């Protein structure tokens, strides 16, 4: 995931696998990846959030495929 702007916001990706990826605490521009193996072809639900100063705004869940 990429965060290009130095605007104080952080981006968080939260798939149902329990793995969370976040740009919080990193100086933009930032790119963050989470390593790990998910079985190919499996479907999961995921949502993304923007946060600033402890306040979160999140998307609805979306289906993703590994």
C-alpha positions in Angstrom: 0.0 0.0 0.0 1.2 3.5 -0.7 0.8 6.8 1.0 2.1 9.7 -1.1 1.0 12.8 0.8 2.5 14.3 4.0 -0.9 15.3 5.2 -1.0 13.6 8.7 -3.3 10.8 7.6 -2.3 7.1 7.8 -3.8 4.3 5.7 -4.7 0.9 7.2 -5.6 -2.2 5.3 -7.5 -4.8 7.4 -8.2 -8.2 5.8 -10.2 -10.8 7.8 -7.0 -12.9 8.0 -5.9 -10.8 11.0 -3.0 -9.3 9.2 -3.0 -5.5 9.3 -0.9 -3.2 7.2 -0.5 0.4 8.0 1.5 3.5 7.1 1.1 4.9 10.6 4.3 6.2 12.0 6.0 6.4 8.6 7.0 9.5 6.8 5.3 10.0 3.4 5.9 9.0 0.7 5.7 5.5 2.2 5.1 2.1 0.8 4.3 -0.8 3.2 4.0 -4.5 2.4 3.1 -7.5 4.6 4.8 -10.8 3.8 3.1 -14.1 4.3 1.6 -16.8 2.3 -2.2 -17.1 1.7 -3.5 -20.1 -0.2 -3.9 -19.1 -3.9 -7.5 -18.7 -5.0 -9.0 -18.2 -1.5 -11.3 -15.3 -1.1 -11.3 -12.9 1.9 -13.1 -9.8 3.0 -11.1 -6.6 3.6 -11.6 -3.0 4.4 -9.4 0.1 4.4 -9.3 3.0 6.8 -7.9 6.5 6.9 -6.9 7.8 10.3 -5.7 11.1 11.8 -5.1 11.9 15.4 -6.9 8.7 16.6 -10.1 9.2 14.4 -10.8 6.5 11.8 -12.9 6.5 8.7 -13.3 3.1 7.1 -14.6 1.7 3.8 -17.2 -1.1 3.6 -15.9 -4.6 3.3 -14.7 -5.7 -0.2 -14.0 -9.2 -1.4 -10.4 -9.9 -2.4 -8.7 -13.0 -3.8 -5.2 -14.3 -2.9 
